[in-house]
Amino acid sequence: MRISVRVVPRASRTAVKEENGVLKVYLTRPAQDGQANAQLIAVLADHFQVKKYQIGIVAGQTSRTKIVDIQP
């Protein structure tokens, strides 16, 4: 399953919300050295109840808007 995710780094707390048909993920880590991407994978794994290795960022490694692939 591929989903579009909008990331908000350096938020006060982590949260996953759906706004206007887009999944919006608030992360506490900064967007430096892949810290936010690593936390994004961990948060999405917890949210969708899958293992971290089943989630991959397909597009948008350095962007706030990302395409994420979730394997069953």
C-alpha positions, -999 to +999 in steps of 0.1 A: +000+000+000+014+034-009+003+065+009+011+102+008+024+116+040+030+152+051+057+155+078+060+182+104+095+180+120+104+196+154+068+194+167+062+194+204+049+158+204+045+129+179+011+125+164-006+110+133-036+129+120-056+128+088-063+162+074-080+169+040-073+133+029-036+134+036-019+117+065-001+143+085+027+131+109+041+153+136+076+144+147+098+157+175+131+150+157+147+176+134+151+171+097+188+166+099+209+135+090+178+114+084+166+117+120+130+127+111+129+099+084+139+073+110+113+086+135+087+087+107+092+050+100+090+041+137+058+062+142+041+048+111+051+012+121+034+018+154+004+034+139-003+007+113+009-021+136+036-035+113+074-040+117+097-011+108+114-031+080+080-033+062+079+005+057+100+023+031+101+059+019+097+057-019+099+094-027+106+126-009+136+117+012+145+154+017+110+168+013+082+173+038+058+155+015+067+119+011+054+087-006+056+058+018+053+021+009+038-002+035+042-040+029+017-063+046 
